[in-house]
Each structure stands twice: as C-alpha cells, then as structure tokens.
C-alpha cells in the first residue's frame, strides 16, 4: 500500500445531509430490487458499498421526499450505466445498441422486454414517467437533449477504447463535462422545490459559465478519487492518468497538479457566483436556489467521495470540518 502526501482540496461550502436519508435509502433499495439492477450477489454488494442514497442526500439535501427518491433512483441508474459501458470497453456495436435503446425510452416511451438491457430500459422508463409528472415541457426537452449529449460523449469514449488510444488532454477537458453526466444531474436542481428558471435566465452566459465551473470542479474531484480504480481496469479517461502519460509525470506530481487546478476552479466558482448574484444584470427569484444547488454539488460530491462510499477505495486521514480538506490518499499497488 503506497501512501501519497497531497496538497489539500479546500471546499469552503457548508456540509449538509437530508434528514430523509433513511427513508430514501429504504426506497432506493426496494427500487433497485424491483428493476433487477443488481441481480447478482456481487452487484448487490457493490451497490450497498456505493451508498448512493448518501450521495443524493448530501447534494439535494433540501429536497422533498418524492423528489429526493427520484433523484436517487436516477443517479443509481446513471452509475450502473457508467459501469456497464466501461465493461463493454471498445465493443462499439453493443455500446451503440444500448445507447439507442435508452434514447428510445426518452423520445418514444418504448422499451423491449427482449433486449439485453431490458432492466435498465425499464428502470429509465419508470424514472422518466415520474419526472414528466413533476417537470414542465421545456425542462423535459432540455433534459432529453442533455441525456443525448451524454450518450454521444460515451460513444466518443467507446471510440477511444476501440482504437486503444487515449485522448489528448485538451480534447478530454472539452468532453469531460458531457461524459460526466453532470448536465442532466444539474437539471434536477430546478426539480427540487419546483424552482424553475426560464430559458433566458438558464441560458444566460453568466449562468452557463457558473454551471460549467461547478461541473469542472466536480469532474476534477471525481478524477482525483477514481484514478486508481480506473487505472486498475485500464480505463484511460481520467485527467490524472492522461497527465502522467502526456507530460511524463509521476502519480504524485499529476495528482498535485490536478488538485491545484481543482482548488483554483472552486475559487473561481465563488468569484463568479458573487458576481452573478450581486451584479444586477441577471435577476430571478429562483436564481439563488439554483446557485446554492451548484454549491451543494461541489461539497456533497466531495463529502460522499471521501467519507461515505467505498466505490473508489479512498481513505482520508485528515479532516477539517470548516473547509473540508484531505492531505493523504492511500493507493493500492
């Protein structure tokens, strides 16, 4: 076991978790079993260790029970899809069939009980029907578009795996916001409390820039905590691994560089949020709710990655409750 001493990740946003965690956990366990998303003992053990209800209960901690259960089921479904697509590796044909089936669910409301991924399609159909009862048509159209962008990005990843060629760092950074599934997940912020933003606000340059900065912070955190897991399975889509290969850095130096970029991204987010909320150019009663949701994504994802889930095998040995930092990470050799 190798121990690396790291620069600190600092996140100056308050931690919180929903008081409905236990109820959401019970619901999500039932839902996963209902749609056979963890049909083997190994998959069920992995599901339990991942602790997805903690994930959404930290990020969407102000949500009501129905919305929080829906968010939990959707994020659980996303993580399962992510794992399956990684397992398919460079099998482009299977990858494309799976993506097409999921898009058919969203656009046409159709599933096939005979398909290889019937359980995943049925789970998505259930999620989508529940979303449509809560969310207005404009939100639904944006969500479908963001899901299609996600699936297009996963096809880009599959092409790289098929060619056994890792992407360049610049291309990876351009595609990472889409491969991360963050845009559909951020759409859920408005669903929490029915706090909708009109298109002229949601698509304003300042709001888009703040959203992208939040996504980048979450992505760098995810790459930091997951790079060892992805290295073990030869998954090339991780900025730490790409820095090691393209710039010939040691694991320590690559991690240090990504950590510094992550901290600067969080500081930039704070600057952009203050400018947005106090500048007076973009005004809407639901905008503070939206930006608070972005902050919760950065902090909640970090808390879950370091202190709740066993998905990444990260062990933290230093914790500062005010700023949440960690200075050491243990890596399996």
Secondary structure in CASP SS format (residue, H / E / C, confidence):
PFRMAT SS
TARGET T0000
AUTHOR 0000-0000-0000
METHOD secondary structure of the structure
MODEL  1
X C 1.00
X E 1.00
X E 1.00
X E 1.00
X E 1.00
X C 1.00
X C 1.00
X C 1.00
X C 1.00
X C 1.00
X C 1.00
X C 1.00
X C 1.00
X C 1.00
X C 1.00
X C 1.00
X C 1.00
X C 1.00
X C 1.00
X C 1.00
X H 1.00
X H 1.00
X H 1.00
X H 1.00
X H 1.00
X H 1.00
X H 1.00
X H 1.00
X H 1.00
X H 1.00
X H 1.00
X H 1.00
X H 1.00
X H 1.00
X C 1.00
X C 1.00
X C 1.00
X C 1.00
X C 1.00
X C 1.00
X H 1.00
X H 1.00
X H 1.00
X H 1.00
X H 1.00
X H 1.00
X H 1.00
X H 1.00
X H 1.00
X H 1.00
X C 1.00
X H 1.00
X H 1.00
X H 1.00
X H 1.00
X H 1.00
X H 1.00
X H 1.00
X H 1.00
X C 1.00
X C 1.00
X C 1.00
X C 1.00
X C 1.00
X H 1.00
X H 1.00
X H 1.00
X H 1.00
X H 1.00
X H 1.00
X H 1.00
X H 1.00
X H 1.00
X H 1.00
X H 1.00
X H 1.00
X H 1.00
X H 1.00
X H 1.00
X H 1.00
X H 1.00
X H 1.00
X H 1.00
X H 1.00
X H 1.00
X H 1.00
X H 1.00
X H 1.00
X C 1.00
X C 1.00
X C 1.00
X H 1.00
X H 1.00
X H 1.00
X H 1.00
X H 1.00
X H 1.00
X H 1.00
X H 1.00
X H 1.00
X H 1.00
X H 1.00
X H 1.00
X H 1.00
X H 1.00
X H 1.00
X H 1.00
X H 1.00
X C 1.00
X C 1.00
X C 1.00
X C 1.00
X C 1.00
X C 1.00
X C 1.00
X C 1.00
X C 1.00
X H 1.00
X H 1.00
X H 1.00
X H 1.00
X H 1.00
X H 1.00
X H 1.00
X H 1.00
X H 1.00
X H 1.00
X H 1.00
X H 1.00
X H 1.00
X H 1.00
X H 1.00
X H 1.00
X H 1.00
X C 1.00
X C 1.00
X H 1.00
X H 1.00
X H 1.00
X H 1.00
X H 1.00
X H 1.00
X H 1.00
X H 1.00
X H 1.00
X H 1.00
X H 1.00
X H 1.00
X H 1.00
X H 1.00
X H 1.00
X H 1.00
X H 1.00
X H 1.00
X H 1.00
X H 1.00
X H 1.00
X H 1.00
X H 1.00
X H 1.00
X H 1.00
X H 1.00
X C 1.00
X C 1.00
X C 1.00
X C 1.00
X C 1.00
X C 1.00
X H 1.00
X H 1.00
X H 1.00
X H 1.00
X H 1.00
X H 1.00
X H 1.00
X H 1.00
X H 1.00
X H 1.00
X H 1.00
X C 1.00
X C 1.00
X H 1.00
X H 1.00
X H 1.00
X H 1.00
X H 1.00
X H 1.00
X H 1.00
X H 1.00
X H 1.00
X H 1.00
X C 1.00
X C 1.00
X C 1.00
X C 1.00
X C 1.00
X C 1.00
X C 1.00
X H 1.00
X H 1.00
X H 1.00
X H 1.00
X C 1.00
X C 1.00
X H 1.00
X H 1.00
X H 1.00
X H 1.00
X H 1.00
X H 1.00
X H 1.00
X H 1.00
X H 1.00
X H 1.00
X H 1.00
X H 1.00
X H 1.00
X H 1.00
X H 1.00
X H 1.00
X H 1.00
X H 1.00
X H 1.00
X H 1.00
X H 1.00
X H 1.00
X H 1.00
X H 1.00
X H 1.00
X H 1.00
X H 1.00
X H 1.00
X C 1.00
X C 1.00
X C 1.00
X C 1.00
X C 1.00
X C 1.00
X H 1.00
X H 1.00
X H 1.00
X H 1.00
X H 1.00
X H 1.00
X H 1.00
X H 1.00
X C 1.00
X C 1.00
X C 1.00
X C 1.00
X H 1.00
X H 1.00
X H 1.00
X H 1.00
X H 1.00
X H 1.00
X H 1.00
X H 1.00
X H 1.00
X H 1.00
X H 1.00
X H 1.00
X H 1.00
X H 1.00
X H 1.00
X H 1.00
X H 1.00
X H 1.00
X H 1.00
X H 1.00
X H 1.00
X H 1.00
X H 1.00
X H 1.00
X H 1.00
X H 1.00
X H 1.00
X H 1.00
X C 1.00
X C 1.00
X C 1.00
X C 1.00
X C 1.00
X C 1.00
X C 1.00
X C 1.00
X H 1.00
X H 1.00
X H 1.00
X H 1.00
X H 1.00
X H 1.00
X H 1.00
X H 1.00
X H 1.00
X H 1.00
X H 1.00
X H 1.00
X H 1.00
X H 1.00
X H 1.00
X H 1.00
X H 1.00
X H 1.00
X H 1.00
X H 1.00
X H 1.00
X H 1.00
X C 1.00
X C 1.00
X C 1.00
X C 1.00
X C 1.00
X C 1.00
X C 1.00
X C 1.00
X C 1.00
X C 1.00
X C 1.00
X C 1.00
X C 1.00
X C 1.00
X C 1.00
X C 1.00
X C 1.00
X C 1.00
X C 1.00
X E 1.00
X E 1.00
X E 1.00
X E 1.00
X C 1.00
X C 1.00
END
